[in-house]
Amino acid sequence: MYRAGIIGCGKIAQLRHIPEYAVRTDVQLAGFYDKNTVRAKELAERYGAQNYSSYEEMLNDPEIDVVSVCTANHSHAEIAIAALHAGKHVLCEKPMAVTLKECERMEEEAQKSGKYLMIGHNQRLLRTHQEAKRLLASGEIGKLIFFQTNFTHAGPETWSIDAGKNVWFFDKSKAAFGAMADLGIHKTDLIRYLTGDEIVSAHAVLATLDKKDSEGMKIPVDDYAACIYRLKNGAAGTMTVGWSNYGQEDNSTILYGEKGVMKIYCDRKYSLLIEKRDGSSVRYELDQIQTNDGQSKSGVIDEFIDCIREKRESVIGSKEALKSMRAVFSGIEGTYAGN
Ligand SMILES: NC(=O)c1ccc[n+]([C@@H]2O[C@H](COP(=O)([O-])OP(=O)(O)OC[C@H]3O[C@@H](n4cnc5c(N)ncnc54)[C@H](O)[C@@H]3O)[C@@H](O)[C@H]2O)c1
């Protein structure tokens, strides 16, 4: 039996981590901590678990084996490193951390501790993305020429458990970046996952175009980011992420190959469409992507616990996440040495 501790008891913890631990027969939800003490106390009561007064107290408890770090971005590195140091396996939400140095320190600590460190890159676990990766590798659309990947929605101010225009996602000291940290990380990582290729150059433009805080001022983090990536095998592509899409959420990716085009999450019914150069097409009805309003099982917790149990490498392991973060930071800084 694995005894799980939840650090940060907000929306992602309540909609994904906690329910996905709760349905497992080999996991006991054993402890909760949140700087909002009422929130953690309520959950601890609901699950008959311990309510801790600090994350250090939880990490000092030998009863806890695995932890989920679901706090605001700026605290990921500090808590994850402390948890690994304390001998816990760690599932940390994305973005891995807010600076490249922090990400590298997390990876170092994971190596030193011999414990698992995984990052909540749930896009890798979606059936449609897994099938797209398989079809791409099998040559279904031939050699990749270029791609475009998008993740845009109306922003996190209605999503967060502390919803409103003063949400922490808009606070640079807590979030570091806006849409780029929130959404760009997912799609950068997804492109590396789908193609199995490495990003060798990155140029990003971040801007605040529309989103305003409670005083009507533009938020201090980006609500829009566009990035151009080059891959080692020569393909190029764009990533657009944003918090000022007031229509339907867009979480689509299109891969353009020599033999055809693969469209992922472009159609509500058919999550994967292949249009061949010879005019034929194939449609796959595989799954629906998780949206802010439409949540389904992410599979992240199963991957976390199953990997620990089976002692196998994870598809959402920190080593992969670090490479994706390196591309993101370098794109922002405009200098990139490549993975
Ligand atoms: N994988 C995904 O698709 C996905 C989706 C949403 C959020 N996230 C990530 O999950 C993390 C949490 O986001 P959320 O949407 O749940 O936010 P949220 O605002 O709903 O909840 C955050 C919670 O963490 C608590 N908290 C913040 N800093 C803390 C600290 N230092 N110590 C203890 N508690 C702290 C807050 O009190 C709050 O209860 C963020 O890093 C976010 O980027 C990932």
Ligand as a Chemical Component Dictionary entry (heavy atoms), coordinates in Angstrom:
data_LIG
# 
_chem_comp.id                   LIG 
_chem_comp.type                 NON-POLYMER 
_chem_comp.pdbx_formal_charge   0 
_chem_comp.three_letter_code    LIG 
# 
loop_
_chem_comp_atom.comp_id 
_chem_comp_atom.atom_id 
_chem_comp_atom.alt_atom_id 
_chem_comp_atom.type_symbol 
_chem_comp_atom.charge 
_chem_comp_atom.model_Cartn_x 
_chem_comp_atom.model_Cartn_y 
_chem_comp_atom.model_Cartn_z 
_chem_comp_atom.pdbx_ordinal 
LIG N1  N1  N 0  -1.360 19.279 -15.681 1  
LIG C1  C1  C 0  -2.229 20.207 -15.976 2  
LIG O1  O1  O 0  -2.833 20.210 -17.050 3  
LIG C2  C2  C 0  -2.503 21.306 -14.975 4  
LIG C3  C3  C 0  -3.748 21.943 -14.974 5  
LIG C4  C4  C 0  -3.970 22.951 -14.032 6  
LIG C5  C5  C 0  -2.977 23.310 -13.143 7  
LIG N2  N2  N 1  -1.764 22.681 -13.187 8  
LIG C6  C6  C 0  -0.683 23.092 -12.273 9  
LIG O2  O2  O 0  -1.013 22.705 -10.958 10 
LIG C7  C7  C 0  -0.507 23.639 -10.019 11 
LIG C8  C8  C 0  -1.655 24.097 -9.126  12 
LIG O3  O3  O 0  -2.629 24.717 -9.944  13 
LIG P1  P1  P 0  -4.174 24.728 -9.607  14 
LIG O4  O4  O 0  -4.854 24.924 -10.896 15 
LIG O5  O5  O -1 -4.545 23.601 -8.742  16 
LIG O6  O6  O 0  -4.242 26.081 -8.762  17 
LIG P2  P2  P 0  -5.306 26.510 -7.647  18 
LIG O7  O7  O 0  -5.213 27.970 -7.507  19 
LIG O8  O8  O 0  -6.657 25.937 -7.953  20 
LIG O9  O9  O 0  -4.777 25.788 -6.332  21 
LIG C9  C9  C 0  -3.496 25.997 -5.796  22 
LIG C10 C10 C 0  -3.540 25.526 -4.350  23 
LIG O10 O10 O 0  -2.206 25.471 -3.850  24 
LIG C11 C11 C 0  -2.164 26.148 -2.594  25 
LIG N3  N3  N 0  -0.803 26.673 -2.486  26 
LIG C12 C12 C 0  -0.198 27.566 -3.326  27 
LIG N4  N4  N 0  1.095  27.740 -2.954  28 
LIG C13 C13 C 0  1.310  26.931 -1.872  29 
LIG C14 C14 C 0  2.423  26.650 -1.062  30 
LIG N5  N5  N 0  3.614  27.238 -1.270  31 
LIG N6  N6  N 0  2.273  25.751 -0.046  32 
LIG C15 C15 C 0  1.069  25.164 0.181   33 
LIG N7  N7  N 0  -0.020 25.382 -0.557  34 
LIG C16 C16 C 0  0.086  26.248 -1.583  35 
LIG C17 C17 C 0  -3.254 27.200 -2.658  36 
LIG O11 O11 O 0  -3.665 27.613 -1.375  37 
LIG C18 C18 C 0  -4.335 26.441 -3.437  38 
LIG O12 O12 O 0  -5.144 25.670 -2.575  39 
LIG C19 C19 C 0  0.116  24.777 -10.849 40 
LIG O13 O13 O 0  1.502  24.616 -10.921 41 
LIG C20 C20 C 0  -0.490 24.594 -12.219 42 
LIG O14 O14 O 0  0.322  25.054 -13.272 43 
LIG C21 C21 C 0  -1.528 21.675 -14.062 44 
# 
loop_
_chem_comp_bond.comp_id 
_chem_comp_bond.atom_id_1 
_chem_comp_bond.atom_id_2 
_chem_comp_bond.value_order 
_chem_comp_bond.pdbx_ordinal 
LIG N1  C1  SING 1  
LIG C1  O1  DOUB 2  
LIG C1  C2  SING 3  
LIG C2  C3  SING 4  
LIG C2  C21 DOUB 5  
LIG C3  C4  DOUB 6  
LIG C4  C5  SING 7  
LIG C5  N2  DOUB 8  
LIG N2  C6  SING 9  
LIG N2  C21 SING 10 
LIG C6  O2  SING 11 
LIG C6  C20 SING 12 
LIG O2  C7  SING 13 
LIG C7  C8  SING 14 
LIG C7  C19 SING 15 
LIG C8  O3  SING 16 
LIG O3  P1  SING 17 
LIG P1  O4  DOUB 18 
LIG P1  O5  SING 19 
LIG P1  O6  SING 20 
LIG O6  P2  SING 21 
LIG P2  O7  DOUB 22 
LIG P2  O8  SING 23 
LIG P2  O9  SING 24 
LIG O9  C9  SING 25 
LIG C9  C10 SING 26 
LIG C10 O10 SING 27 
LIG C10 C18 SING 28 
LIG O10 C11 SING 29 
LIG C11 N3  SING 30 
LIG C11 C17 SING 31 
LIG N3  C12 SING 32 
LIG N3  C16 SING 33 
LIG C12 N4  DOUB 34 
LIG N4  C13 SING 35 
LIG C13 C14 SING 36 
LIG C13 C16 DOUB 37 
LIG C14 N5  SING 38 
LIG C14 N6  DOUB 39 
LIG N6  C15 SING 40 
LIG C15 N7  DOUB 41 
LIG N7  C16 SING 42 
LIG C17 O11 SING 43 
LIG C17 C18 SING 44 
LIG C18 O12 SING 45 
LIG C19 O13 SING 46 
LIG C19 C20 SING 47 
LIG C20 O14 SING 48 
# 
